[in-house]
């Protein structure tokens, strides 16, 4: 059974900087696969013309978001993307990469608890195995830089930085790896 209707980060570097005051900057740079297009090219063997038309629609859709700085099609439903967004999480309450209905990575703020959370969307074991079976790679790194007091995380590594800043690093090598999680309290 194919995986459909979603984006899969194939190879990427992502960085989130978020401070105690709530200001954030997210950068995602890498290769992704759009599964509908991947399935059409690999399984349905669509014509190069139809592939080009679908790529153009995909590009237009993603470039409508001003956070998308770069889109370059590679092949077989894979494309290179650079996405950047910054703002104040205390005002926006939630920000998602790639978008709210295609949430791969998010920052959220719960005012009543004064907690900011950063989460990667988990992949079910079934979908992880499907990705492996389809030959889809899934690897990358996420760095979260903050001067806030972190109350929980599942990073692979933590590095001390300048002043109060620390960098939390996740190295993802498989779709079976745990999804990144980090929370800090603003109190």
C-alpha positions as CSV (number, residue, x, y, z in Angstrom):
1,X,0.0,0.0,0.0
2,X,1.5,3.4,-1.0
3,X,2.0,6.3,1.4
4,X,0.0,9.2,0.0
5,X,-0.8,12.8,0.6
6,X,2.3,13.8,2.5
7,X,5.7,15.2,2.3
8,X,8.7,13.2,3.5
9,X,11.9,14.9,4.4
10,X,14.6,12.8,2.7
11,X,17.8,14.6,3.6
12,X,17.9,17.8,5.6
13,X,19.4,20.2,8.0
14,X,17.0,22.2,10.2
15,X,17.6,24.8,12.8
16,X,15.3,26.5,15.2
17,X,16.5,29.4,17.4
18,X,14.0,30.4,20.1
19,X,14.6,32.6,23.1
20,X,13.1,33.0,26.5
21,X,11.2,36.1,25.2
22,X,9.5,34.0,22.5
23,X,11.2,35.2,19.4
24,X,12.0,32.4,17.0
25,X,13.6,31.6,13.6
26,X,13.2,28.4,11.8
27,X,15.3,27.3,8.8
28,X,14.8,24.1,6.9
29,X,17.1,23.2,4.0
30,X,17.2,19.9,2.2
31,X,15.4,17.4,0.0
32,X,11.9,16.3,0.3
33,X,9.6,13.9,-1.5
34,X,6.0,14.6,-2.3
35,X,4.4,11.2,-2.1
36,X,1.6,11.6,-4.6
37,X,4.1,12.7,-7.2
38,X,6.5,10.0,-6.2
39,X,3.8,7.3,-6.5
40,X,2.7,8.7,-9.9
41,X,6.3,8.7,-11.3
42,X,7.5,5.4,-9.8
43,X,4.4,3.2,-9.7
44,X,2.1,4.7,-12.4
45,X,5.0,5.7,-14.8
46,X,3.4,8.9,-15.9
47,X,4.8,10.7,-18.9
48,X,7.6,13.3,-18.6
49,X,5.0,15.9,-19.7
50,X,2.5,15.0,-16.9
51,X,5.4,14.9,-14.4
52,X,6.5,18.4,-15.5
53,X,2.9,19.7,-15.1
54,X,2.6,18.2,-11.6
55,X,5.9,19.6,-10.6
56,X,4.9,23.1,-11.8
57,X,1.7,22.9,-9.7
58,X,3.7,21.7,-6.7
59,X,6.2,24.5,-7.1
60,X,3.4,27.1,-7.4
61,X,1.7,25.7,-4.3
62,X,4.8,25.8,-2.2
63,X,6.1,29.1,-3.5
64,X,2.8,30.9,-2.5
65,X,4.1,30.7,1.1
66,X,6.6,33.6,1.5
67,X,8.6,31.3,3.9
68,X,9.6,29.1,0.9
69,X,12.8,30.7,-0.4
70,X,13.9,28.0,-2.8
71,X,12.2,25.2,-4.8
72,X,14.2,23.0,-7.2
73,X,12.9,19.8,-8.6
74,X,15.3,16.9,-8.6
75,X,13.5,13.7,-9.8
76,X,11.0,11.0,-8.8
77,X,8.9,13.4,-6.7
78,X,11.9,14.7,-4.9
79,X,12.7,18.4,-4.6
80,X,15.2,20.7,-2.9
81,X,13.6,23.3,-0.6
82,X,14.8,26.2,1.6
83,X,12.2,27.4,4.1
84,X,12.6,30.2,6.7
85,X,10.3,31.8,9.1
86,X,10.7,34.1,12.1
87,X,8.4,35.8,14.5
88,X,7.1,35.8,18.1
89,X,5.6,32.5,19.3
90,X,3.9,34.3,22.2
91,X,1.8,36.2,19.6
92,X,1.3,33.5,16.9
93,X,0.9,30.6,19.4
94,X,1.9,28.0,16.8
95,X,4.1,27.8,13.8
96,X,4.4,24.8,11.5
97,X,6.8,23.6,8.9
98,X,5.7,23.0,6.1
99,X,2.1,24.2,6.9
100,X,-0.6,23.5,9.4
101,X,-2.1,20.6,7.4
102,X,1.3,19.2,6.5
103,X,3.0,19.6,9.9
104,X,6.5,18.1,9.9
105,X,8.0,20.3,12.6
106,X,6.2,22.8,14.9
107,X,6.7,25.3,17.7
108,X,3.7,25.9,20.0
109,X,3.0,28.0,23.0
110,X,0.4,27.2,25.7
111,X,-0.2,30.4,27.5
112,X,-2.0,28.9,30.5
113,X,1.0,26.7,31.3
114,X,3.7,29.2,30.0
115,X,5.3,26.3,28.0
116,X,6.8,26.4,24.6
117,X,7.1,23.0,22.8
118,X,9.0,22.0,19.7
119,X,7.9,18.8,18.1
120,X,8.7,16.7,15.1
121,X,5.7,14.8,13.7
122,X,6.1,11.1,14.6
123,X,6.0,8.5,11.8
124,X,4.1,5.3,12.5
125,X,6.0,2.0,12.4
126,X,3.9,0.9,9.5
127,X,4.6,4.1,7.5
128,X,8.3,3.9,8.4
129,X,8.5,0.4,7.0
130,X,6.6,1.4,3.9
131,X,9.2,4.2,3.4
132,X,12.0,1.6,3.7
133,X,10.2,-0.8,1.3
134,X,9.8,2.0,-1.3
135,X,13.5,2.9,-1.0
136,X,12.9,6.3,0.5
137,X,15.7,7.7,2.5
138,X,15.1,9.7,5.7
139,X,18.1,11.4,7.3
140,X,19.0,14.7,8.7
141,X,19.8,16.9,11.6
142,X,17.8,19.3,13.7
143,X,19.4,21.9,16.0
144,X,17.5,23.8,18.5
145,X,19.3,26.8,20.0
146,X,17.8,28.4,23.1
147,X,18.7,30.4,26.2
148,X,15.6,29.2,28.0
149,X,15.5,26.6,30.8
150,X,14.6,23.4,29.0
151,X,12.4,21.1,31.1
152,X,12.4,18.1,28.8
153,X,13.9,16.9,25.6
154,X,15.0,13.8,23.7
155,X,18.0,15.2,21.8
156,X,21.0,13.0,21.0
157,X,23.4,15.6,22.2
158,X,23.5,19.0,24.0
159,X,26.3,21.5,23.6
160,X,26.9,24.6,25.7
161,X,27.0,27.8,23.8
162,X,27.6,31.5,24.5
163,X,26.1,32.7,27.8
164,X,23.0,30.8,28.7
165,X,22.5,29.4,25.2
166,X,22.6,25.7,24.6
167,X,22.2,23.7,21.4
168,X,20.1,20.6,21.4
169,X,21.0,18.3,18.5
170,X,19.1,15.4,16.9
171,X,20.8,13.2,14.3
172,X,18.1,11.3,12.4
173,X,19.2,8.3,10.4
174,X,16.0,6.3,10.0
175,X,12.2,6.8,9.9
176,X,12.2,4.6,12.9
177,X,14.1,7.1,15.0
178,X,12.0,8.9,17.7
179,X,10.6,12.2,16.6
180,X,12.3,15.3,18.2
181,X,10.7,16.8,21.3
182,X,11.8,19.7,23.5
183,X,9.9,21.9,26.0
184,X,10.7,24.9,28.1
185,X,8.9,27.0,30.6
186,X,8.8,30.8,30.3
187,X,8.3,31.4,34.0
